Amino acid sequence: MTVNASQIVIPLWADLLAIAVGALQGAMFAAQFRDRRLDLLGVAIIGLVAGFGGGFARDVILAIIPVALTTNWYLIVATSAALTGMLLERVFSRVNTAITVLDALTIGIFGAIGTTKALAYGLPEVPAIFVGTVAAVGGSILRDMLLNLPIALMHVGSLYAVAAVGGSATLVVLLELGVPIGIAATIGVAVTVGIRVLAVLFNWSLPEQRRIEHVPRITRIRRPRFPRRGRGSNQ
């Protein structure tokens, strides 16, 4: 399925919503680590990175100017959302569910926008799903790197990439079946959020890599030794 850019138009409000939710979640996440002594600027930067990271990664792959630099509204909305997230963390400091749901929503929205934008630029289905997945998890990777934390994507039980792939693939399949883009994107986001939240609630995870505890020793086979024959021996 090839979708022309004229067939898929991502409205400005959808991009702003994705960045706002990402910045809000990133700031709330960063504000939890009071031992890091992050100031107002530090929390805002983490929020901005979480909000812009996925979109920047998506646009770099598509070789286009990052959409966040095309209008003043993106930086204004992202900064406001990041500062709001820092304040909300103090209110919801004991409600980890709020951060988890916002995290899942960020993955879902960025995944849906990344996938549809890749299709609009003529990418086939599988590469479009890949772009959507990168867009979905890019912000969280940069967030964890700036906070000097283990990257959540790489650890057992996160299912970040699985949720992103699930939502992006659902979106592509629905578009293939002729479902309108708005409905397909909404269902794709819901699938991503559902997988991520259920993974946290029920501790779902992919099989963990395990170290091989015992490696059997290979017994060396010795060649039999034959007596050497002297020069005067019979042939």
C-alpha atoms as a printed R data frame, in Angstrom:
    type eleno elety resid chain resno       x       y      z
1   ATOM     1    CA   MET     A     1   0.000   0.000  0.000
2   ATOM     2    CA   THR     A     2   1.399   3.396 -1.009
3   ATOM     3    CA   VAL     A     3  -0.161   6.484  0.492
4   ATOM     4    CA   ASN     A     4   0.446   9.889 -1.056
5   ATOM     5    CA   ALA     A     5   1.174  12.883  1.106
6   ATOM     6    CA   SER     A     6  -2.043  14.489 -0.084
7   ATOM     7    CA   GLN     A     7  -4.048  11.586  1.345
8   ATOM     8    CA   ILE     A     8  -2.698  11.863  4.870
9   ATOM     9    CA   VAL     A     9  -2.491  15.240  6.556
10  ATOM    10    CA   ILE     A    10  -1.361  15.316 10.176
11  ATOM    11    CA   PRO     A    11  -3.113  18.304 11.797
12  ATOM    12    CA   LEU     A    12  -1.100  20.749 13.843
13  ATOM    13    CA   TRP     A    13  -3.092  20.004 16.977
14  ATOM    14    CA   ALA     A    14  -2.114  16.308 16.802
15  ATOM    15    CA   ASP     A    15   1.596  17.111 16.634
16  ATOM    16    CA   LEU     A    16   1.252  19.641 19.458
17  ATOM    17    CA   LEU     A    17  -0.678  17.125 21.540
18  ATOM    18    CA   ALA     A    18   2.030  14.504 21.075
19  ATOM    19    CA   ILE     A    19   4.791  16.909 22.074
20  ATOM    20    CA   ALA     A    20   2.796  18.263 25.016
21  ATOM    21    CA   VAL     A    21   2.064  14.798 26.411
22  ATOM    22    CA   GLY     A    22   5.680  13.740 25.894
23  ATOM    23    CA   ALA     A    23   7.061  16.843 27.614
24  ATOM    24    CA   LEU     A    24   4.536  16.528 30.443
25  ATOM    25    CA   GLN     A    25   5.445  12.903 31.082
26  ATOM    26    CA   GLY     A    26   9.172  13.542 30.763
27  ATOM    27    CA   ALA     A    27   9.107  16.352 33.310
28  ATOM    28    CA   MET     A    28   6.970  14.349 35.742
29  ATOM    29    CA   PHE     A    29   9.384  11.441 35.397
30  ATOM    30    CA   ALA     A    30  12.462  13.619 35.960
31  ATOM    31    CA   ALA     A    31  10.961  15.441 38.942
32  ATOM    32    CA   GLN     A    32  10.750  12.138 40.843
33  ATOM    33    CA   PHE     A    33  14.531  11.996 41.198
34  ATOM    34    CA   ARG     A    34  14.992  14.614 43.882
35  ATOM    35    CA   ASP     A    35  18.369  13.142 44.793
36  ATOM    36    CA   ARG     A    36  19.640  14.351 41.383
37  ATOM    37    CA   ARG     A    37  18.920  17.935 42.523
38  ATOM    38    CA   LEU     A    38  17.503  19.013 39.189
39  ATOM    39    CA   ASP     A    39  16.587  22.670 39.034
40  ATOM    40    CA   LEU     A    40  13.747  24.257 37.104
41  ATOM    41    CA   LEU     A    41  15.825  24.440 33.922
42  ATOM    42    CA   GLY     A    42  16.990  20.843 34.247
43  ATOM    43    CA   VAL     A    43  13.476  19.474 34.553
44  ATOM    44    CA   ALA     A    44  12.343  21.633 31.632
45  ATOM    45    CA   ILE     A    45  15.184  20.327 29.454
46  ATOM    46    CA   ILE     A    46  14.302  16.714 30.260
47  ATOM    47    CA   GLY     A    47  10.700  17.456 29.372
48  ATOM    48    CA   LEU     A    48  11.680  19.104 26.096
49  ATOM    49    CA   VAL     A    49  13.914  16.185 25.143
50  ATOM    50    CA   ALA     A    50  11.182  13.678 25.945
51  ATOM    51    CA   GLY     A    51   8.694  15.692 23.918
52  ATOM    52    CA   PHE     A    52  10.916  16.379 20.911
53  ATOM    53    CA   GLY     A    53  13.095  13.254 20.824
54  ATOM    54    CA   GLY     A    54  10.737  10.945 18.959
55  ATOM    55    CA   GLY     A    55   9.730  13.570 16.400
56  ATOM    56    CA   PHE     A    56  13.335  14.547 15.717
57  ATOM    57    CA   ALA     A    57  14.331  10.907 15.206
58  ATOM    58    CA   ARG     A    58  11.376  10.390 12.855
59  ATOM    59    CA   ASP     A    59  12.140  13.447 10.741
60  ATOM    60    CA   VAL     A    60  15.866  12.667 10.557
61  ATOM    61    CA   ILE     A    61  15.068   9.200  9.192
62  ATOM    62    CA   LEU     A    62  12.669  10.734  6.663
63  ATOM    63    CA   ALA     A    63  15.342  13.325  5.737
64  ATOM    64    CA   ILE     A    64  13.081  16.326  6.309
65  ATOM    65    CA   ILE     A    65  13.326  19.440  8.461
66  ATOM    66    CA   PRO     A    66  12.189  18.581 12.018
67  ATOM    67    CA   VAL     A    67   8.607  19.740 12.303
68  ATOM    68    CA   ALA     A    68   9.301  21.140 15.782
69  ATOM    69    CA   LEU     A    69  11.431  23.858 14.147
70  ATOM    70    CA   THR     A    70   8.826  24.966 11.624
71  ATOM    71    CA   THR     A    71   6.697  27.096 13.933
72  ATOM    72    CA   ASN     A    72   6.967  28.889 17.272
73  ATOM    73    CA   TRP     A    73   4.153  26.905 18.848
74  ATOM    74    CA   TYR     A    74   6.091  23.678 19.383
75  ATOM    75    CA   LEU     A    75   8.675  25.163 21.755
76  ATOM    76    CA   ILE     A    76   6.043  27.214 23.573
77  ATOM    77    CA   VAL     A    77   3.725  24.249 24.094
78  ATOM    78    CA   ALA     A    78   6.550  21.857 25.042
79  ATOM    79    CA   THR     A    79   8.063  24.267 27.581
80  ATOM    80    CA   SER     A    80   4.680  25.005 29.161
81  ATOM    81    CA   ALA     A    81   3.865  21.281 29.353
82  ATOM    82    CA   ALA     A    82   7.255  20.490 30.910
83  ATOM    83    CA   LEU     A    83   6.841  23.111 33.638
84  ATOM    84    CA   THR     A    84   3.290  21.926 34.276
85  ATOM    85    CA   GLY     A    85   4.549  18.348 34.547
86  ATOM    86    CA   MET     A    86   7.038  19.337 37.225
87  ATOM    87    CA   LEU     A    87   4.237  20.874 39.301
88  ATOM    88    CA   LEU     A    88   1.879  17.950 38.734
89  ATOM    89    CA   GLU     A    89   4.498  15.467 39.937
90  ATOM    90    CA   ARG     A    90   4.253  16.930 43.419
91  ATOM    91    CA   VAL     A    91   0.486  16.466 43.327
92  ATOM    92    CA   PHE     A    92   0.621  12.931 41.918
93  ATOM    93    CA   SER     A    93   3.890  11.878 43.574
94  ATOM    94    CA   ARG     A    94   2.252   8.742 44.995
95  ATOM    95    CA   VAL     A    95   0.331   7.877 41.854
96  ATOM    96    CA   ASN     A    96   2.772   6.019 39.606
97  ATOM    97    CA   THR     A    97  -0.160   4.971 37.425
98  ATOM    98    CA   ALA     A    98  -0.470   8.518 36.074
99  ATOM    99    CA   ILE     A    99   3.122   8.508 34.820
100 ATOM   100    CA   THR     A   100   2.722   5.018 33.374
101 ATOM   101    CA   VAL     A   101  -0.437   5.948 31.477
102 ATOM   102    CA   LEU     A   102   1.109   9.171 30.174
103 ATOM   103    CA   ASP     A   103   4.195   7.227 29.141
104 ATOM   104    CA   ALA     A   104   2.055   4.732 27.233
105 ATOM   105    CA   LEU     A   105   0.023   7.537 25.659
106 ATOM   106    CA   THR     A   106   3.223   9.248 24.513
107 ATOM   107    CA   ILE     A   107   4.415   6.049 22.853
108 ATOM   108    CA   GLY     A   108   1.056   5.534 21.178
109 ATOM   109    CA   ILE     A   109   0.647   9.048 19.796
110 ATOM   110    CA   PHE     A   110   4.205   9.341 18.504
111 ATOM   111    CA   GLY     A   111   3.977   5.855 17.015
112 ATOM   112    CA   ALA     A   112   0.752   6.682 15.182
113 ATOM   113    CA   ILE     A   113   2.046   9.998 13.844
114 ATOM   114    CA   GLY     A   114   5.401   8.503 12.854
115 ATOM   115    CA   THR     A   115   3.787   5.618 10.997
116 ATOM   116    CA   THR     A   116   1.283   7.739  9.091
117 ATOM   117    CA   LYS     A   117   3.936  10.307  8.195
118 ATOM   118    CA   ALA     A   118   6.237   7.575  6.883
119 ATOM   119    CA   LEU     A   119   3.398   6.188  4.758
120 ATOM   120    CA   ALA     A   120   2.631   9.668  3.500
121 ATOM   121    CA   TYR     A   121   6.217  10.011  2.307
122 ATOM   122    CA   GLY     A   122   5.937   6.818  0.312
123 ATOM   123    CA   LEU     A   123   7.598   4.272  2.586
124 ATOM   124    CA   PRO     A   124   6.358   0.658  2.391
125 ATOM   125    CA   GLU     A   125   4.432  -0.832  5.297
126 ATOM   126    CA   VAL     A   126   7.263  -2.524  7.213
127 ATOM   127    CA   PRO     A   127   9.672   0.452  7.076
128 ATOM   128    CA   ALA     A   128   6.768   2.700  8.087
129 ATOM   129    CA   ILE     A   129   6.185   0.544 11.168
130 ATOM   130    CA   PHE     A   130   9.908   0.815 11.941
131 ATOM   131    CA   VAL     A   131   9.802   4.620 11.684
132 ATOM   132    CA   GLY     A   132   6.735   4.700 13.916
133 ATOM   133    CA   THR     A   133   8.488   2.543 16.507
134 ATOM   134    CA   VAL     A   134  11.598   4.742 16.491
135 ATOM   135    CA   ALA     A   135   9.431   7.835 16.877
136 ATOM   136    CA   ALA     A   136   7.572   6.201 19.753
137 ATOM   137    CA   VAL     A   137  10.604   5.214 21.842
138 ATOM   138    CA   GLY     A   138  13.081   7.942 20.835
139 ATOM   139    CA   GLY     A   139  12.055  10.403 23.519
140 ATOM   140    CA   SER     A   140  12.225   7.880 26.359
141 ATOM   141    CA   ILE     A   141  15.700   6.738 25.281
142 ATOM   142    CA   LEU     A   142  17.075  10.291 25.288
143 ATOM   143    CA   ARG     A   143  15.332  11.006 28.598
144 ATOM   144    CA   ASP     A   144  16.981   8.046 30.307
145 ATOM   145    CA   MET     A   145  20.373   8.929 28.825
146 ATOM   146    CA   LEU     A   146  20.232  12.496 30.145
147 ATOM   147    CA   LEU     A   147  19.224  11.253 33.587
148 ATOM   148    CA   ASN     A   148  22.053   8.700 33.488
149 ATOM   149    CA   LEU     A   149  19.565   5.860 33.992
150 ATOM   150    CA   PRO     A   150  19.507   2.383 32.446
151 ATOM   151    CA   ILE     A   151  17.543   2.688 29.222
152 ATOM   152    CA   ALA     A   152  14.102   1.258 30.009
153 ATOM   153    CA   LEU     A   153  13.684  -0.025 26.472
154 ATOM   154    CA   MET     A   154  16.530  -2.499 26.977
155 ATOM   155    CA   HIS     A   155  15.276  -4.063 30.192
156 ATOM   156    CA   VAL     A   156  12.970  -6.964 30.931
157 ATOM   157    CA   GLY     A   157   9.318  -6.068 31.431
158 ATOM   158    CA   SER     A   158   9.206  -2.730 29.636
159 ATOM   159    CA   LEU     A   159   7.646  -3.922 26.346
160 ATOM   160    CA   TYR     A   160   8.134  -0.387 24.993
161 ATOM   161    CA   ALA     A   161   9.080  -1.563 21.527
162 ATOM   162    CA   VAL     A   162   6.492  -4.365 21.526
163 ATOM   163    CA   ALA     A   163   3.725  -1.902 22.368
164 ATOM   164    CA   ALA     A   164   4.930   0.536 19.708
165 ATOM   165    CA   VAL     A   165   5.181  -2.163 17.049
166 ATOM   166    CA   GLY     A   166   1.739  -3.483 17.978
167 ATOM   167    CA   GLY     A   167   0.084  -0.101 17.670
168 ATOM   168    CA   SER     A   168   1.901   0.855 14.463
169 ATOM   169    CA   ALA     A   169   1.169  -2.504 12.829
170 ATOM   170    CA   THR     A   170  -2.500  -2.230 13.807
171 ATOM   171    CA   LEU     A   171  -2.662   1.199 12.201
172 ATOM   172    CA   VAL     A   172  -1.115  -0.061  8.962
173 ATOM   173    CA   VAL     A   173  -3.453  -3.067  8.766
174 ATOM   174    CA   LEU     A   174  -6.525  -0.904  9.361
175 ATOM   175    CA   LEU     A   175  -5.456   1.539  6.654
176 ATOM   176    CA   GLU     A   176  -4.968  -1.421  4.314
177 ATOM   177    CA   LEU     A   177  -8.570  -2.439  5.054
178 ATOM   178    CA   GLY     A   178  -9.824   1.023  4.159
179 ATOM   179    CA   VAL     A   179 -10.514   2.301  7.669
180 ATOM   180    CA   PRO     A   180 -10.445   6.138  7.866
181 ATOM   181    CA   ILE     A   181  -7.150   7.511  9.141
182 ATOM   182    CA   GLY     A   182  -8.657   9.089 12.257
183 ATOM   183    CA   ILE     A   183 -10.279   5.860 13.429
184 ATOM   184    CA   ALA     A   184  -7.241   3.764 12.499
185 ATOM   185    CA   ALA     A   185  -4.898   6.080 14.409
186 ATOM   186    CA   THR     A   186  -7.146   6.085 17.485
187 ATOM   187    CA   ILE     A   187  -7.297   2.289 17.544
188 ATOM   188    CA   GLY     A   188  -3.529   2.079 17.020
189 ATOM   189    CA   VAL     A   189  -2.905   4.374 19.990
190 ATOM   190    CA   ALA     A   190  -5.354   2.356 22.111
191 ATOM   191    CA   VAL     A   191  -3.527  -0.890 21.250
192 ATOM   192    CA   THR     A   192  -0.183   0.637 22.238
193 ATOM   193    CA   VAL     A   193  -1.524   2.012 25.519
194 ATOM   194    CA   GLY     A   194  -3.261  -1.279 26.296
195 ATOM   195    CA   ILE     A   195  -0.154  -3.401 25.750
196 ATOM   196    CA   ARG     A   196   2.090  -1.070 27.757
197 ATOM   197    CA   VAL     A   197  -0.287  -0.652 30.719
198 ATOM   198    CA   LEU     A   198  -1.133  -4.361 30.888
199 ATOM   199    CA   ALA     A   199   2.572  -5.208 30.749
200 ATOM   200    CA   VAL     A   200   3.136  -3.052 33.828
201 ATOM   201    CA   LEU     A   201   0.089  -4.352 35.706
202 ATOM   202    CA   PHE     A   202   0.701  -8.055 35.032
203 ATOM   203    CA   ASN     A   203   4.498  -7.999 34.738
204 ATOM   204    CA   TRP     A   204   4.495  -9.197 31.164
205 ATOM   205    CA   SER     A   205   7.903  -9.509 29.611
206 ATOM   206    CA   LEU     A   206   9.805 -11.115 26.795
207 ATOM   207    CA   PRO     A   207  12.055 -14.102 27.605
208 ATOM   208    CA   GLU     A   208  15.124 -12.965 29.484
209 ATOM   209    CA   GLN     A   209  18.596 -13.668 28.226
210 ATOM   210    CA   ARG     A   210  20.273 -16.135 30.572
211 ATOM   211    CA   ARG     A   211  23.890 -16.972 31.064
212 ATOM   212    CA   ILE     A   212  24.988 -20.506 30.293
213 ATOM   213    CA   GLU     A   213  26.021 -21.831 33.697
214 ATOM   214    CA   HIS     A   214  27.899 -24.913 32.542
215 ATOM   215    CA   VAL     A   215  29.758 -25.392 29.319
216 ATOM   216    CA   PRO     A   216  30.636 -29.043 28.702
217 ATOM   217    CA   ARG     A   217  34.331 -29.627 28.269
218 ATOM   218    CA   ILE     A   218  35.435 -31.100 25.009
219 ATOM   219    CA   THR     A   219  37.752 -33.999 25.621
220 ATOM   220    CA   ARG     A   220  40.803 -33.824 23.480
221 ATOM   221    CA   ILE     A   221  41.286 -36.888 21.364
222 ATOM   222    CA   ARG     A   222  44.874 -37.999 21.372
223 ATOM   223    CA   ARG     A   223  46.346 -39.604 18.367
224 ATOM   224    CA   PRO     A   224  47.918 -43.007 19.030
225 ATOM   225    CA   ARG     A   225  51.683 -43.031 19.120
226 ATOM   226    CA   PHE     A   226  53.557 -45.551 17.002
227 ATOM   227    CA   PRO     A   227  57.165 -46.624 17.736
228 ATOM   228    CA   ARG     A   228  59.662 -44.908 15.536
229 ATOM   229    CA   ARG     A   229  61.512 -47.050 13.097
230 ATOM   230    CA   GLY     A   230  65.244 -46.846 13.032
231 ATOM   231    CA   ARG     A   231  67.302 -46.476  9.920
232 ATOM   232    CA   GLY     A   232  68.262 -50.129  9.940
233 ATOM   233    CA   SER     A   233  64.766 -51.444 10.492
234 ATOM   234    CA   ASN     A   234  63.139 -53.727  7.952
235 ATOM   235    CA   GLN     A   235  60.720 -52.095  5.557
